[in-house]
Amino acid sequence: MKKIISILGVSAALLFTGMANAEVKIGVVDVMSVLQRMPQRETVGKALDKEFEARAKSLQEEEKKAGDASARLKKDGLTLSSSEKAKLNKTISDFENKAKAFSADYRKRESEEAGKLLLKIQEAVKDIEKNEKYDIILKAEATLFASDAVDISDKVLDKVKK
């Protein structure tokens, strides 16, 4: 039993010394920087604007109506009937609800499109890792410091542009 333990101990020591001498290739990617500089990001932004353009125009018209209703409430609030006040408050409330829904829908679609772009970045990183034989690739946000020598953000950006 002692022989087996000593053999395992020596084997483990040899294994770890071999690993210690092996050179590890490390890369760091600033994902947010790559995402901001991607040409596809501008295209996605324009597509989202076009997709939500009709709703945005409609919302602007309702915003004007809600603003007018709010101004009228402030100005004539004391002299208005309760039904008139309720109608003006409903106009304001309806606008606020539609604005919240619009904002939530826009953020949801923006997140979906950003997810697609992040997937492209991830695929580019995997491709670079395979082709250039990296052992570890880290996000820049997860590191305290990384020299420019290990920064592969520009390589990832070039790969994503293709």
N, C-alpha and C positions, 0 to 999 in steps of 0.2 A: 504494500500500500504506500509506504514511504517512497519507494522507487517511482511509482506512478505520479505521485504528487510532485516530486522533484523534477521528473521529466516534463510534466505539464508546466511547471514554473520556468524551467529553462527555455522551453518552447515559446512560452508567452513573452519572455524577456527578449528572445531573438526576434520574434515577430514585431514587437514594439520598437526595437532598435532599427529594424529595417524600415518601419514606417517613419521613424524620426529622420532618417536620412533621405527619404523620398521627398522630392520637391513638390509642393502643392501650388497649383495655379489658381489664383483667386481673382475674381472680377467683381466690380461694383457698378450698379446701374441706378441712376437717378430717374426713376420711373416718371415722376411728375414733370421733370424737365423734358423728357422724351415726349410725353403726352402733350405738353404745351407747344412743342415745336413741330409736331406731326402735321403735315399738310392736310391729312384727312380730317383733322379736327375742324378746320375752317369749313370744309365741305359739309360736315355734319351739322355745324352751327347754322349754315345757310338753309339746309334741308329742314331743320327744326323750325327756323323762323318762317319758312314757307308753309310748313305743315300747320302752324298755329296762327298764321297771319289773319285769317278770317275771324277766328275767335278773339284775337287781340283787338281788331277793329271794333267788333261788336262790344267788347268790354270797355273800350274807350268811350263809346257812345253812352253806355250805361253809367260810366264813371261821371260823365258830364251831368246826366240826369240826377244821379245821386248827390253830386255837389250842389246842384240847383235846389234839390229837396232839402239838403242840410242847411243851406243858406236861408231858405224860406222858413224853416223851422226856427232858426236863430232869430230871424227878423220878426216874424209874425207869430211866433210860438204861443204867445199869451192870448192872441185873438182868434186862433184857429179852433175849429170844432174838434172834438175828440176823434171823429171818423177821418177828418182831413189829416190830423196828426198821425193817426195809425197808417194811413195810406202813404204818407211821406216817409215814415219810419220803415215801412215794408219795402219801399223803393231802395232805401239805403241798405237795409238788411239783405235784400236780394242781390244787390251789387257786391256786397262784401262776401257773400257765400259763393257767388260766381267767380270772384277774384281769387278766393282761396282754392276753389276747385281747379281753376286755370293754372294757378301756380303749382299745385300738386301734380297735375297732369304733365306740365312742362318739365318739372324736376324728374318725374318718373321716366319720361322719354329720354331726357338728357342722361340719366343714369344708365339706361339701357344702351344708349349709343356709346357712352364712355366705357361701359363693360366690353363692348365689341372691340374698341380700340385697345383696351388693356389686354384683351385676349391676343390681339396681333402682336403687341409688345412681348407678351409671354412666349408666343411662338418664335419670335425673332431671337429671344434670349436662349431658348432651348436649341435653336439651330446653331447659334454662335457657340454655345456650350459643347455641342457635338462636334462641330467642325474644328474648333480650336482647342478642344480637350481641356476645358476648365474643370477643376475639381469642385469649386464653390463659386457661386455667383450670389451676391447679397444685394439687397436694396440699400441705396445710399441712406435712406431714412433710418435704417436699422444699425448703421455704423456710427461710431463716435468720430472716427477720422479715417480717411482713405486718401492715399496720394493719387495724383493724376495718372500715375503709371498703371494703376489697376482699374481706372474708370473706363468702362466700355459703353457708356451712354451714347457716344457719337456713332459707334459701330451699330448699336441697336437701332438708332434713328435711321441710319443709312439702309439697314436691312428692312425696316418697316416702310420706308419710302418706295421700295421696289414693288 
